[in-house]
Amino acid sequence: MRARPERLFYFRLAGHLGKTVRQLLAETGSRELTEWAAYEQITGPLDGRRGDIQAAIIASTVANSQRSKGRALLPKDFIPKWDKPKAMTPEEMWAAAMQANASLGGTVATTTA
């Protein structure tokens, strides 16, 4: 999903319309999908994130009204983070870079001293 963020949009839109992603893509043309993406950009999220944002605005307002010192809390401080990618080790980063290089047809040039 992270590699293809448009899939996340398809899932949001399908949920909004009460369809499966397969149904959505079979029944909706490229132009309409583009218009839905533009609509979401203008009006905000089509999915449950909208409620999270609304609740975060209220939570930050209430928390700040009771705060005596320190930095003001922002709505983003109250928005849940659902997808927390695992931190990669240096070895995992190297393997991912090598895989991306190979998938793009790259080669690895090594030199020895």
C-alpha positions as CSV (number, residue, x, y, z in Angstrom):
1,M,0.0,0.0,0.0
2,R,2.8,2.4,0.8
3,A,4.4,1.8,-2.6
4,R,1.0,2.5,-4.4
5,P,-0.8,5.3,-2.5
6,E,-3.5,5.5,-5.2
7,R,-4.7,2.1,-3.8
8,L,-5.4,3.8,-0.4
9,F,-7.5,6.3,-2.3
10,Y,-9.4,3.5,-4.0
11,F,-10.1,1.9,-0.7
12,R,-11.3,5.2,0.8
13,L,-13.6,5.9,-2.2
14,A,-14.9,2.3,-2.3
15,G,-15.8,2.5,1.4
16,H,-17.4,5.9,0.9
17,L,-19.5,4.5,-1.9
18,G,-20.3,1.2,-0.3
19,K,-18.5,-0.9,-2.9
20,T,-15.5,-3.2,-3.0
21,V,-12.4,-1.9,-4.7
22,R,-13.0,-4.4,-7.5
23,Q,-16.5,-3.1,-8.1
24,L,-15.3,0.5,-8.0
25,L,-12.6,0.0,-10.6
26,A,-14.8,-2.1,-12.8
27,E,-17.6,0.5,-12.7
28,T,-15.7,3.8,-12.6
29,G,-13.7,5.4,-15.4
30,S,-10.4,7.2,-15.1
31,R,-12.0,10.6,-15.5
32,E,-14.4,10.1,-12.6
33,L,-11.7,8.6,-10.4
34,T,-9.7,11.8,-11.0
35,E,-12.6,14.0,-10.2
36,W,-13.2,12.1,-6.9
37,A,-9.5,12.5,-6.0
38,A,-9.9,16.3,-6.7
39,Y,-13.1,16.4,-4.7
40,E,-11.3,14.8,-1.7
41,Q,-8.5,17.3,-2.0
42,I,-11.0,20.2,-1.8
43,T,-13.4,18.9,0.7
44,G,-11.3,16.7,3.0
45,P,-11.0,13.0,3.7
46,L,-13.8,10.7,2.6
47,D,-13.2,8.2,5.3
48,G,-13.1,8.0,9.1
49,R,-10.1,10.3,9.3
50,R,-12.4,13.2,9.1
51,G,-14.0,12.3,12.4
52,D,-10.5,11.9,13.9
53,I,-9.6,15.4,12.7
54,Q,-12.8,16.9,14.1
55,A,-12.2,15.2,17.5
56,A,-8.6,16.3,17.5
57,I,-9.6,20.0,17.0
58,I,-12.0,19.8,19.9
59,A,-9.5,17.9,22.1
60,S,-6.8,20.5,21.4
61,T,-9.2,23.3,22.2
62,V,-10.2,21.8,25.5
63,A,-6.7,20.9,26.5
64,N,-5.4,24.4,25.7
65,S,-8.2,26.0,27.7
66,Q,-7.0,24.1,30.7
67,R,-3.2,24.6,30.1
68,S,-1.3,26.9,32.4
69,K,2.2,26.8,30.8
70,G,4.1,25.1,28.0
71,R,3.5,24.9,24.4
72,A,0.0,25.0,22.9
73,L,-1.2,21.6,21.8
74,L,-2.2,21.2,18.2
75,P,-4.9,19.0,16.7
76,K,-2.1,16.8,15.2
77,D,-1.1,16.0,18.8
78,F,-4.4,14.2,19.2
79,I,-4.7,12.4,15.8
80,P,-4.1,8.7,16.1
81,K,-1.2,7.3,14.0
82,W,-2.6,4.0,12.7
83,D,0.3,2.9,10.4
84,K,3.6,3.0,12.2
85,P,6.2,1.6,9.8
86,K,8.9,-0.5,11.5
87,A,12.3,1.1,11.7
88,M,14.7,-0.6,9.3
89,T,18.1,-1.8,10.3
90,P,21.1,-0.8,8.2
91,E,21.2,-4.3,6.7
92,E,17.5,-4.1,5.8
93,M,18.0,-0.6,4.2
94,W,20.9,-2.0,2.1
95,A,18.8,-5.0,1.1
96,A,15.9,-2.7,0.1
97,A,18.2,-0.5,-1.9
98,M,19.7,-3.5,-3.7
99,Q,16.2,-4.8,-4.5
100,A,15.1,-1.5,-5.9
101,N,18.3,-1.2,-7.9
102,A,17.8,-4.7,-9.3
103,S,14.2,-4.1,-10.1
104,L,15.2,-1.0,-12.1
105,G,17.8,-2.9,-14.0
106,G,20.7,-1.5,-12.2
107,T,24.0,-3.2,-11.5
108,V,26.4,-3.0,-8.6
109,A,30.0,-2.0,-9.5
110,T,32.6,-3.0,-6.9
111,T,36.2,-2.2,-6.9
112,T,38.9,-3.7,-4.9
113,A,42.0,-1.9,-3.7
